[in-house]
Structure formats: structure tokens, C-alpha cells
């Protein structure tokens, strides 16, 4: 009965002004009434006032450690950070929870949300992708621990999206090399290597067709700008790449461009001597 009265009073308090929160915080912290502050934090959380919940939980979490409320307080703090869109701190808090409570009541959710929070906080593809890599690792571990989780499909979707962001970074680098062309070296080969590595690491990426087409273009351009001693080898390589692209993407809108490069390559190969290694590189 007493507990119900406290909850009713707390609910009324939460729904009132911020000034009441300040008064609560000062007086109850002074009185060291941590039980009251914990119940208030829960009410603020339920009411969607996550900043207030975070403030209270950070002050009681150490005191509650080892008690029945300790586990819940750590998870609720992490959820408060998540809902308050403080994603980097939320990820750290979820990691703290499942490290402290590896078999805890909320461990499944904590592992999932740790990865999701890192994914949300990861920057655009051209920037450092440390958080993206870590998000993938977190979610892969989550799937290993909880293969039948209700969050399984969402976790897998995030992993694919995160991998595509990593591929996008490699794709941008490959395009940059291609656009540099023969400036200060053979950038076409660097473009090919960059694109091939992306396909090797992430074969099911949504950028597969675009990366494959860039490889065709880069190999063809490399042949066009090649010295005579390398021309035959590189045009044959371009021809092979053209056929590989047509076999994998027969319905692609890029097939017409590939056919043009293929036709020109085969025409040039007809006019090249069989042994074209007599010219200097």
C-alpha cells in the first residue's frame, strides 16, 4: 500500500514542472534517499523524460550495485541514453550491462542494442568507420549467442547495411583512383584492386554490379593507356572481364557499354602481333 502511494506521488511529480525535479534531486540526494530517487527515475523513464532519469540513475547506480535493483538500474540507464539519442554512451552502457550480467535478464536486448546504437552513431561513409566495424562485430556476436532471438532479422539487416557502408567507402576510393587515371602512376590498377577487395570481402553487397562495372572500365582504360609491351595482355584481361560481367549481369543496363568496350578490345587484339613484348615498358 505504501509503495503504491509513493508511485502515485512520484507520477504526479514527474508530470509537473522541471522545478520540482530540481527540488527532488537536491533534497533526496542530500537525504541519501536512494530508494525514492530510483523509483522517481523509473517514473521519469516511463514518462519519456530521459534526461532526468539519467541524472537520477547515475547517482544511485553504484549504491544499488549488488541489490535486486542493481541489474535493472544499469539496463534502464542504457535504455535512457538510447532513447535520449546519446548513442555512443548508450552503446558503452549496454556493453557494461552484459559484461556485468552475462546471464542477466536483459542480456539479449543489451547485446542487440549495443550493436544497434553503434550503427546509428556511425558517421557517413567517407569518415572513419570504426563504429561501423564494431557494430558489425557486436551484432555478429549477438546472433551467435541468440540465434533465435526476436531481434534476429533486424540484426541481420543492420549488418548488411553496415557492410554496404564499408563497401561504399571502398567504392568511393576505387572511383577516385579511376578518375586519377594515369596521373603520377597507374591508378587504374589501384582502382581494380580496391574494387576487387570490396567484392571479395562483401560478395553480396548491393554495390556488386557497380563495382564489377568499374573493374571493367578500369581494366579497359588501363589497356588503352598501356605501353605496347603490355597492351596485348591487358586487352585480353579486359575482354575476360567484359565476358564475366555479361555472364553475371545479362540484364544490366550497362551491358551496352560493356559490349562497346568488348568490341573495341577484340578489334585491337586482332591487329596486335602475337609476341608484343619487344617494346620497352
N, C-alpha and C positions, 0 to 999 in steps of 0.2 A: 504493500500500500504506500509506504514511504517512498519507495523507488518510483512509483507511478506519479506521485505528486511532484517529485524532483524533475521528472521528464516533462511534465506539463509546464512547470515553471520555466524550464530551460527552453522549451519550444516557444513560449511567449517571449522570452528574452531574445532568442535568435531572430524572431520576426520583427523585433523592434529596431531602434536606431543603432548606428555604429558606436555611438557614445556609450551605450550600455555594454558593448563588448569591451571597450577600453576599461570601464569600471570593473567589469568581471575579471578581466585579465590582471589588473593591478591588485585588487583585493584578494582574489583567490590564490594568486602567486605568493602574495605576502603571507597569507594564512596557510600556505602549503596544502591547500585542499585539492589534491591531485585527482581524487575520485570525481569531484564536481567538475573540474576542468576537463577530464576525459569524457564525461557524459555531455558536456557542452560541446566539445569537439565533434562528437558524433552527431549532435543535432545541427551544428553548423554544416557538417558534411552533407547530411540529408537535405538541408535547405539550399544546397548549392553555393554556400559561402565558403569557398575552399581556402581562401587566404587566411581567414580566421581559424579554420580547422587546422591548417598547417602551423600557425603560430602556437596554438594550444598543444598540439601533439608533439612538437619539437621540445616543449618544456616538460612533458610528462613521460615521454617515451623511455628515457633512461630509468626513471623511477619505477615504471611498470615492467621493466625487463625481468623475466623470470616468473611473472604472475600470469594468471589466465588471460589478462587483458593485453599482456605484452605483445603476443603474436599479432593480435588484431590491430593494435596501435601502429605497428610497423607497416602492415599492409595498407591500412587506411591512410597513413601518411603518404605512401607511394601513390595510391589512387588519387589523393588530393592534389599532388603535384601533377599527375597526368591530366586530370580534369581542369586544372588551372593552366594547362598548356605550358608547363615548365618541363619539357620532355627530357632534357638531358639529366636533370636532377631526378625525375621520375624513374628513369632507367637505372640510375645508381641505387635508388631506394628499393626498387624491385629486386635488384641483384643482392642487396643487403638482406632482404627478406629471405630469399630462397637459399642464401648461404647460411643464414642463422637458423632457418627452419626447413632443411632439405626434404622433410617428410611432413611439412606443415599442411594445415587446412587449405591454405591459399597458394600453395607452391605451383600448381598447374597454371593458375592465372598469372602469378608473378613472373614465371618464365616466359609466358606468351607476351605479356605487356612490356617486359624488359626489351624484348626484340622489337615490338611494335613502336615503342617510344623512341628507340634509337633510329628506326626507319623514318619516323615522322620528323625527327630532328636533323636528319642527314641533309646536307646542302645540295645545291644544284650540281649537275654532273661535272662541270668544269672545275669545281673546287675539290679540296681534299675529301676523299671518300672513306676515311677511317670509320666513321659511324655506320656507313653502309655495310662495310665488311663485317663489323662487329654485330650489326643487326642480323645479317645472314647467319653468322655463327650461332648467335643466341637462338634463333628460330629453328635452325637445324638441330641443335641440342634439345630444344623443346619437343620437336617431333620424335626424337629418339626416346625421350623419357615418356612422352604421352602420345603414342601413335594413333590412338583412337579418340583423341580429345575433340570436343565440340568446336574448338578453335583451329582444327587441323587444316581445313580448306582455306581459311583466311591466312593462316601462317604460310601455307604454300604459295598463295597468291602474292603475298608480300615478298617472299623470297624471289619469285620470278621477276617482280617489279624492281626489286633491288638489284638483281643481276643485270637487268636491262639498263639500269642507270650506270652500272660499271661498264657495260658494253658501249653505251652511248659515249662515255668518256674516251674509250679506245677508238671508237668510230670517228670522233672529232679529231683525235690525234692523227688517225690514218688519212683523213681528208686534208688535214693541214700539210702532211708530208706530200700528198699528191699535188696539192696546189703549189708547193715549193718547186716541184718538178726537178730539173737538173741543176738548180741553183746550189752552188757550193757542194756538189756531190750528187750521188744517185738517191734522191729522196723517193723515187718511185718504188725502189726495193724496200725502203723503210716503211712505206705505205702498205705494201703487200704483207710484210712481216707482222705489222701491227694488226691488220685486219685478220690475218690467219690466226694469230694468237687469240684474238677475241672469239673467233669461231671455235677454236679448239677448247677454250675454257668454258664457253657457254654455247654449246651447239644448238640449243633450242630457243635462242633469243629471237625476238620479233624483228631484229635487225639483220637476220641471216641473209635475206635476199639482197638488201642494200650493201652489206659487207662483201658478199660474193661478187656483185656487180662492180664494186670499187676495185676488187682484185683484178677482174678482167681488164678494166680501164687502165689500171696501173701497169699491168704486165704488157698491155698493148703499147702504152706510151713509152715504156722502158725499151721496147723493141724498136719503136720509131726513132728514138733518140740514141740508139746504141751505135757503137763503133762497128765497123764491118766484121771484125773478128768474132763479135758476139751476136751479130744480127740473126743469123740462122737459128741458133739455139733459143734466142729469146722470142722470135716469131713462132717457133714451134711450141714453145711454152704458152704463148698467148693463144694459139689455136686450141691446145688442150684445155685451157681454162674456159674458152668460149663454149666448147662442146660440153664441158662439165656443167656450166651454168644452164645451157639449154636443156640438158637432161634433168636437172633438178627443178628448174622453174620453166617448164614448157609454155605455161600460160602467162608468163610475166609480160608486162608492158615494155620491159627493157629488152626483150628478145630481138626486136628490130635493130636496136643499136648494136647488140652483140653480133648479129648477123653481118652488119656492115664491117665491123672490126675483123670478123672471121674471114669474110670475102677478101678484104684488102691484105690480110696476113697471108692467106693462101696464094694470092697472086704474086706477092713479093717473094715468097718461098720458091715459086716456080722459076724465078729469074736468078736466084742465088746459086752460085756453084756449090757442088756437094761438099767440097772442103773449103771452108771460108775462114780458116784460121791463119791465113798468111799475112793478114794486116796487123799492124801494131795496135794495142789496146788504147 
